[in-house]
Amino acid sequence: MRGTQNTARPTIFVVDDDAAVRDALKLLLRSVGQAVETFASAQEFLDAYSEDRPGCLVLDIRMPGMSGLELQQKLNEKHSILPIIFITGHGDVPMAVEAMQAGAVDFIQKPFRDQDLIDRINQALEKDSMNRAALSERNDIRRRLETLTPREREVLDLVVRGKANKVIAGDLKLSQRTVEIHRARVMEKMQASSLAHLVRMVLEVGQV
């Protein structure tokens, strides 16, 4: 389920066609208490991955078949928010720059220090957690918006535009008291603690 906040333990997904690299990374990451899953190809990962699983992807940039960049493109097409750290060889830096421009969070050149990779993974996991929390909040706001009646939505739109109750009443040909009732229901349904909070929520999901 996309967008619901997931409290599952984050997993490091390692995709590399070199079995020795996969095994070494699995041992390293498990030694520091991380959950790890390894995949021998980009397609194998793509077939198994579900977007609601938190974590990050450690991805070899050059692989036979589907390359790391091609996998990144396919994940972008699925609107995946999974952070990607690319593992690159010396000659792959231009490709790594392209990957960063396409949304990768980092790249690390072979050979790399174990601690450098662990540090970057921890940063990526923190980013993933923040992204998922923000996405969950936005989806909660959208669900609250869907509970509004058409009239309440009209009142909300005008409130967010800064119009006073008296002006809203005139625009919608309602009594000021009716507008006040609608406005109170909007605040309650949206779980808004203040007008500023209400406006921030609506702006957050671009529903202005």
Number of C-alpha atoms within 10 A of each C-alpha: 9 15 17 15 20 16 10 10 11 18 16 23 22 25 27 26 19 13 13 10 15 18 13 10 21 19 13 17 17 12 10 9 8 19 15 18 15 21 19 15 22 24 15 12 18 13 8 8 11 12 15 17 17 24 27 27 25 24 26 24 25 19 17 10 11 14 18 27 22 15 18 25 16 13 15 14 9 10 11 15 19 27 24 24 25 26 23 21 15 10 9 14 15 10 16 24 14 13 23 16 10 13 16 20 20 19 22 20 16 10 10 11 10 11 10 10 20 15 11 16 24 14 16 24 21 15 18 20 20 12 18 21 16 15 18 17 18 19 17 18 19 18 12 15 19 13 13 17 13 10 12 21 17 14 23 24 17 18 18 18 11 13 15 13 19 14 16 22 18 12 12 13 10 13 13 16 12 12 23 16 11 20 18 14 15 22 17 12 16 22 14 16 10 10 13 10 14 20 19 14 21 19 12 15 15 10 12 12
